C-alpha cells in the first residue's frame, strides 16, 4: 500500500530517512539556509529523481509495475537568481531533456508561470530559486528612491497561498506534482536573545509548507581525506540538514551528507555523488 501522502525521494538517504521517505506530493516544501549551503544542490537532486520515477505506479523506472508504458514527468525550474548551472545539474543526475529553466522579469510573471506549469499534466516538480530574489512588478518598474514597505512579503504570501490551493486542485483531479521553494536566511540586526535568523517573504513560508528544512554547510571532519594537494582544492563538501517542520512523518531531527565536488578516484566517487556512507549507517541504525 502506498503511503499517504505519496513521497518523492531525493536520493539523499540521510535526508529522505529523516523526513520519513521523501518530499510529499501535492504539497509545498521549503529549503532554507545560508548562502552556499547546499539548497540548490538538494533541489537538483529532486529534479534528477523526477526523471527516474514512473508517475503512474510511482516506482523507480527499473522497478515499474505498470502494464502500460511508464509515465514520465518533467520539472520546471524558476531561476530567479539566474545562477542555474547545467553542468553541475548534469553531474548530479539531471537529464537536460527532462527539465525547463525559466528566467522572468518579476515575481508576478513567476507566479503566473508556476500556476500554468502545475496545470500541465506532464509537470511533476516546480522549483522556485529563490524567494528572496524575486521582485514585485511595482518595485521592478518603479524608481530606486521609491519606498516599498512589505511589498515582497505580500507578494510572496499571495504566491504561496495561490500555489497551495492549486496543488489541492491538482490532487483532486489525480495529477501528482509538488513545489519546492528555496529561501535564503537573513540576519536581523539588534537581536540580543533568541535566534536572529529571518526568511524573506513573510510568515506564509512558515505555516503553509508541509516540509521545511534548514540546509547549511558544516566543517569537514576528515578534510585530509577529501583534499587534493595538486589542485589545492577540497574535493567534497559536508552539509547538515535540520528538520524544522515535517507534517506527514519524521524519523530524525537532523541529517548530514557529503557530496563530491569533483571526481575522487581514490574513493571511486564521481562529481556530484553523495558518498557519506558513515552517515547513512548512522541514521539507518537508529
N, C-alpha and C positions, 0 to 999 in steps of 0.2 A: 504493500500500500504506500502511495506517495505521501510524503509529509505535507502538512498544512501550516503555513503556505509552502508551495514548492520553492526550492532554493537553487540558486546558480552558484556553483563553487568557483572560486577564483583560481584554484590551482596552487595556492599557497597553503600548505597543510595547516600550519600553526594558526593562521587567520581563520580558515574555514572551520577548524575544530573549535576555536574559541567562540564563534558565533553560531554554533550548532549545525554546521554543514554548508553554509554559504549565505549569499545575499538573497533576501526574499523577493519573489516575483510579484509584479503588480504593486510594488511599494517603492518608496524613496529611501535611499541610503546616502549618508553623508560621510565623506572622508575629509577630516580637517587636521591641521597641524602646521608647524613652522615651515618656512621656505626650505626647499631642497630636502624634505623629509621622507619622500617616497610616495606621496599621494598619487601623482600622475602615473608612476610605475605600477602601483597597485591597481589603478583603474585600467591600465593597459592589459594587465593580466586577465581582467574580466572580459575585455574585448577579445582576447585570444580564446577564452573559454566559450564565448558565444559561437565561435566558428567550429568548435569541437563537439557541440551538442546537437542532438536531434530534438527539435522543438515540438515534435508530435508525441513521442513516448517519453521525452525528457531524460534520455540516457545519452552517454557518450556515443559518438558515431560508430566506434568499434564494437559497442555492445547494443546497437539499435535493435529493438524487437518489433519494429513496425512491419506489417505485411505490405504496406505501401512504401514507395521511395522515401528516404529520410528527408525531413523538413529542416532546411537551414534558414537562419536569420542573419541579418546584418546589424551593425552598430552605427550609431550616429554620434559623432564627437563634436561638441560645440567648443571650439578653440578660442575662447575669449581672450586668453593671454597671448595667443599667437606663437606658442613655443612647442607645438607638437612636432616630435622628431620621428619621422617614418622609419629611419634606420634602426633606432632604438626599439621602436614598436615591433619591427620585424624580428629583432633579436629575442624579444620576449615571447614571440609566437603569434603575433597578429598577422593575418593574411590581408594584403592590401586590397583584394577584391571584396572583402567582407566588411569593410567599414568606410564611412564617409566622414571627412573633416570639413567643417564649415567655419568660415570667417565672416562675421556680420558686423554691422556698424554699431549697434547698440542693443541694450537689453530687451527692448520691445520686439525687435526682429528675432532675437534668440528665442524669446517666449513663444512667438508665433510658429517658428520652425520646430521647436520641441513639440508643440501641440500637433503639427502636421505629421511629424515623424512617429509619434505614438499612435496616430490613427492609421498608419500604414501597417498592413498585415505582415510585411516581411521585416519589420524592425523589432529587434528583441532588446536592445540596450541603447539608452541615451545617456551620454556623459556631458556634464557642464563643467568646464575647466577654465576659470574658476569663478565662483560667485562674487569674489572681491574685485574681479577685473571688469565685470560688465558695467555699463554706464547707461543711465536713462537717456531717452531721446531729448528731453528738455536740457539736461546738462551737456549733452553732446553738441547740440545746436546753439546753445547759449554762449555767453561770454565767460571768460575765466574769472571776471570780477563778480559774477552773479553768485549769490548765496543759495545753496540748495540744501535746506535743513531736512535730514532724514529722507531725502528723495530716493536714495538707493534702497534703504530699508523697506520703504513702502512698496517699491517696485519688486523687490525680491520676495516679500511676503505675498504679494499678489501672484507672482510666478509660482511659488511653492504651492499655494492653495489651488490654483488652477491646474497645475500638474498633478497634484494628488487626486483631485476629482476626476481628471481624465484617466488616470490609472484605474480608478474604481470602475469607470465606464468600460474600459478595455477588459477588465476582469469579468464583467458581466457578460460580455459577448465572446468570451473564451480566448481572447488574444493575450498570450503571455509576453510580458515586457516589463522592464524595470528602469528606474532612473537613478543615476549615481551623480551626486553633486560634490564637487571639490571646493573646499573653503580654507583660505589661509587664516592664520592666527595673528591677531593684532595685540599689542600691549597697551593697557590702559595706564595713563600717567597719573601719579599721585595716589595709587592704591597701596596702603601700608599693610593691610591684613587680608588674608584670603588670596584667591587666585586673581591675577591681573590680566588673564587671557580673555580676549573677546573675539568673536567671529563676526565679520561684516555681514550685513543682510538682515539684521533684526532677530527677533525671537522665534520666528517661524522655523528656522533651521534646528531649533532645539526640541520643538514639540511635535511637529508633523512627521518627521522621518521615523521609519521603523528601526533603522540601524544607524548609529553614529559612532565612528571610530576615530581615535586620535593617532595619527601616523607620524612618527618622527625618527630621526636618525640618531643612533647612540654610538658610543665609542666601541671599537673592536676589542674583544678580549685577547684574541690571538692575532695581533696585527702582523707579526712577522710571517705568519703562515700565508697571508694573502698580499704580501708586499713584494714588488718587483724592484730589485736594486738597479737593473739595467735601465728601466724606464723611470725610476724614481716615482712610482705610482702605486697606490693601493688598489688592488685588483678586485676588491669586493667591498660592499657596504653593509652594515648591520642596521636593521630597522626594528623599532619597537611599536607595537600596536596595543592601544588601551581600549577596551570595550566599554565605552561610556554609556551606551544605550543599546539594548537588544531586546526587542519586544517578543519575538517568536520563540527564542530559546537560547540559553547561554551556558557554555560549559567551562569557560575560563574568564578571568578578569583582564588578562593581558597575554600577549604573544610576542615572539621575536623570530625574525628570519634574516638570513644573509643572502644577498643577491650578487652574483658575479657581474662586475662592471666591464670585464674583459675576459678573453679566453684564458683559462688556467690549466695548462697541460698536465701539471703535476697532480692535480686533483681530478682530472678528467671532466672538467666543467667548461661549458661554453658561455659566451657572453649572454647575459640576461637570465641565466638559470638560477633558480632558488636551490641552494646547496647546504643549508644548515640542518644536517641530519641529527645533530645532538639536540637541537630544539624540538625537532619532530618527535624523537623518542621521549624527550622530557614531558611533552604535553600528551603524548599517547599513553604514557604510563600513569598519568594522574588518575 
